[in-house]
């Protein structure tokens, strides 16, 4: 009987495996609901049978649970550009640092453009300290990549400093003094990580310009170093390359990358190349190498962009296994700290959500209203909350003196929402649309701001118009 059951189950499992491809062709994805659930990159992880040394139980079962193979798998994080954004970009970077600490990767690599740059040493040094003060909050070690903002020098306007002269290599010296070498490589768990410098400038004139193919060429010095490094890393399990400019895109980058790509392909173990600069995510594969650009981690993003097109604040997580790598983009602001979801936080948030707000009815006796709505508000939580309230109506005859109120309440503090309003005298007051107050509350927890669900409060209206 057991054998028959197993044969039936095996048959059903076979149908389940075959089914999704048929579903995908008809755009009917069954109970799962989305095509994305069928997408899988790479192969399933290798497993090994259970053994008494790795698996124990006091129960009996016919099921054999496979165990993951023991290897040196690890994860690392890649940050995108920080520059050309508003000063608030440093706060976004700080959020990314906090969220990366929750993941605890082996290390972090920034893809370049860390300081705003395009300036002289005094201002550059201040921006460098700002950036490093944020990044040094990481639990993991982090590695810098030089970008154009980190390197390009510009004379400060109206500085009055007549002695200010463009350094021969612009801000390269400052970068190597405070961040590290312009190109380098390091090894971790039999994998190598190569950082390249893509702002060397025109090899003849030294001019730095990321829009000029003549300035987007790898110097003989760096190319020779790369060749020697590829020889050094020939026995590595995986090799990863990092640079600021995605030169493989061509166009203003010219075609110099072709010789570098050829070198990487010949190595046979280069898995991926990461770059930034364009503030947009992108991915393609060439000759078995994955090429990808990151968008931003605090850099400039236009407000009218669509995050799903790859324009968003994020960082990439890379999981490295024996035979493949896993990739995931994590938008800044999405990871949660499970240690912060305490019983106290749950109770406080639920209390804020269940709070009832007493609203006295507006009385109409003559067909005209000239009054105000007052709603008491109390912060019962142990953290500050922000209150944002808006009053509106589909009836255009309402007049609201100040339709929006915003304020912060500290723990235990109380205040009052106060809206002055007027409604003209009319014989159709019975048919008026009642005002609606939209209430939004932000709870400021220790490590995260939590936005409460929006509440709608209908202002009651009491009619007493006589006969």
Secondary structure, DSSP 8 states (H G I E B T S, - for coil): -HHHHHHHHHHHHHHHHHHHHHHHHHT--GGG--GGGG---S----EE---TTT---SS--S----EE-----EEEEEE-B-TTS-TTHHHHHHHHHHHHHHHT-SEEEE-S--S--SS-HHHHHHHHHHHHHHHTT-SSEEE----HHHH-----TT---TT----TTTTHHHHHHHT--SSEEEEETTEEEEE-------TTT----TT-GGGS---HHHHHHHHHHHHHTTT-SEEEEE-SS-GGG-GGGTTTHHHHHHHHHHHS-EEEEEE-SSSS-EEEEETTEEEEE--BSSS---TT--GGGT-SBEEEEEEE-SS-EEEEEEETT----GGG--HHHHHHHHHHHH-------EEESSS-EEEEEEEEEE--SSS-EEEEEEEE-S-TTEEESS-EEEEEE-TT-EEEEEEEEEE---TTGGG----EEEEEEEEE-SS-EEE---EEEE--EEE----
